[in-house]
Every structure is written in C-alpha cells, then in structure tokens.
C-alpha cells in the first residue's frame, strides 16, 4: 500500500501539460508558419521579380492567342476575318493586362501562401538558395514562359488543334442539355 501511495505521489510531481504549455506550442507553430510565409515571400520575390511579373504572364496570353490563330487557319486566309481576330486579340491582351495589373499583388501573395503551406521550412530554404543563385535567378519566371518555346508551342498546338475538333459537338451537347433542363424547369413552374 505504501508503494502505491509513493507511486501516486511521484505521479503528482511529474510536470503536467497545462493550457499555457499548449498555448506556447501553438504560438511556436504560429511563429514557424509566419516565418515560412516570410521565406515563401522571398522565394516569390526572387523567382518572379516585380519588374518582369506582368510581362511574363502577358507572354503566356500572347502565346495562347497565337495558338488560337494557328488553330483557325481560315482567319488568316480571309483578310476580313483576320482583322476581326486582330481586334479581338488586341482587346483580350488589353483586358488581360488591365485586370492582371489590379490582381498581380494578390496573386503573388496567394502563391506565397501556397508555397508556405506546401513546402517545409527546409525545402523553402533550399528553394530560396536556388532562386538566389545565378542559375536559379528568374527560374520561376522562365518556367512560366516555357510554353512560348517553339518545341512546346508546337506540341501544344497539336493538342489544341485536336481538342478544337471536339468543341462543336461538346457545345451542341451543352446547349441541348441546358435547353432541356430549362424547359423542364419552365414546365415544372407552369404546372404549379
């Protein structure tokens, strides 16, 4: 019996995690998350330099428009259609630039949050080291621009060309399904 009480007394002397201990652990986790976010922001700043961000992303839009043009050769064979497409392309690029300029900061912050959530501290440190190096400087921007490389653009164009052959049928299916659904909805409303 004495040993039972001695064991119980010894247990009472052991440190017991308290609410303050849990709070300290939570505070440490929060501090690490903030530290990871700051590190991720550095990675984004180094990888997507502010002075080239918008231009880099507009390069992607340019490439998509070029692929649309290539995927529709009839636009190039008729000067009237080509002018219409040129006006469309100019409006798309102007709109893209305008909207992107209003959202680029939030997009970069969102990317930093994604990096902070997706990579460990050690990984973020390694990524920062790489994008800080001569070989890594501008790496993320260049990766974004790889779709403008002729080899990739050619392969992607083949994909787009084939994909576009399916679009008329898919659009007709969508229109048919929407019309059917809306007519059923109207019929149900009329029956009330």
N, C-alpha and C positions, 0 to 999 in steps of 0.2 A: 504494500500500500504506500509505504514511504517513497518507493521508486516511482510510483505512478504520480504522486504529488510533485516529486522533484522534476519529472519529465514535463508535467503540466506547467510548472513554474518556469522551466527552461524555455518552453514554447512562448510563454508570455514575454520573455526577454528578447525574443527574436524581433528584428525590425519588421514592421507590418507596413505594406504599401498603403499609403494614405491618399486622400484626394489631392493633396499638394504634390505627392510624388507623380500621380497620373497627370496632373496639370503641368508639371515640369517636363514630363516626357512628351506631352502634346506640344508644349512650347518649343522644345528642341526639334520636334518633327516639323512644326511650322517654320522655324528658323531655317531648317535644311531646305524646305520647299522654297522659301523666299530666296535663299542662296542659289538653288538650282535655277530658279527663274531669272535671277540676275545673270547667271552664267549663260543660260539659253539666250537671253537678250544680246549678250556679247557675241555669241555664235551667229545669230541672225544679222547683227550689225556688220560683222566681218564677212559673212557669207553673201549677204545681199546689201552691198554698200548703198547708202541712201541716194547717192548721186546717179546710180545706174538702175535702181529698182524699177521705176516705171518704164524706162526704155526697154529693159529686159522683158518685162511682161507684155509690152506692146509688140515686141518681136514675135511672141507666140501668137498674138492676134493676127499679125501680118501673115504669118505662115499659114494659119487656118484659112484666111481669105484667099491666099494663093492656091491652096489646095481645093477650095470651093471652085475657084476659077478653072483650075485644071480638070476638075471633075465634071465640068459642064462646058465642053468644047463648043457647043452651039452658041454660047455667049460671045466667043471670040470670032466666030465666022460671020456674025451679023453685027455690023457697027452700031446699030440702034440698041441691040441687047447689051453690047459691050459698054456703051455709055451708061445705060441703066445700071448695070452691075458696078461700074466705076463709081457712080454716085452713091450707090448702096454701100460699097466698101469704104468710101470716104466718111459716110455718116456713121458706119459701125466703128471705125477707128477713132473718130472724134468723140463719139459717145463712150467708147471704152476708155479713152484717155481721161475724159472728164469724170466719169464715175470712179475709175481707178484712183485718180488723184485724191478723191474725197475719202476713199476707203483704205488706201495703202497702209497707213499707220496702224489701223485696227487689224488689218490682215497680218502685218508683221508681228504685232503683239499676240495675236491668236497663234501664229506659228511658234513664237517663243513659248507660249503656254503649252502648246502641243509637245515641243521639244522637252520642256521641263517635266512634263508628265510621262513622256515616252522613253527617256534616257536616264540612266543612273548618273550620279554625280561624276563617277569615274569616266563614263562614256562622254559626258558633256565636256569634261576637261580634255579628253583626247580629241574630240571634235574641234574644240576651241584651238587646241595646239595645232591641229592640221590646218584649219582655215586661217590661222595666223601665219603659217609658213608661206614661203614664196610659191611652193607647189599648190598650196591649198587656197591661196588668196583668190577670192572670186569664184571658188569652186561651185558653190551652190547656185550662183547666177549662171555659170556656164552649163551646169546640169539642166537648169530650166531651159536654156537656149538650145539644147541638143536636138530638139525637134525641128530646128531650122537647118540642120546638117543635111546636105543633099542625099546621103545614103538613107537616113531615117525618113526624110521627107518622101523619097521615092517609095519606100516600103509602106509608109503610112498612106500615101496616095492610092496605092493598090487596094489597101483596106477600105479607104473611103469610097473608091470607085465601086467596089463590090457591094459595100453596105448601102450605098445610094440606090442600087438596083432594087433593094427590098423596100425602100421607103414609100413608093407609091402604094404598094399593097398594104403596108402597115398603116399608112394614113387612111386608106379606104376602110380598113377594118376598124380603126379608131372612130372614124366618122359614123360608120354603120352602128357600132356599139353605143356611141353617145346618142345617136338619133333614137335607137331602140329604147335605151334606158330613159331618155327624156320623154319619149312618147308614152312609155309605161307609167311614168310619174304623172304625166298630164292626165292619162286615163284614170289613174287612181284618184286624183284630185277631183276630176269631173264626176266620179261615181259617188262621192261623199254626199 
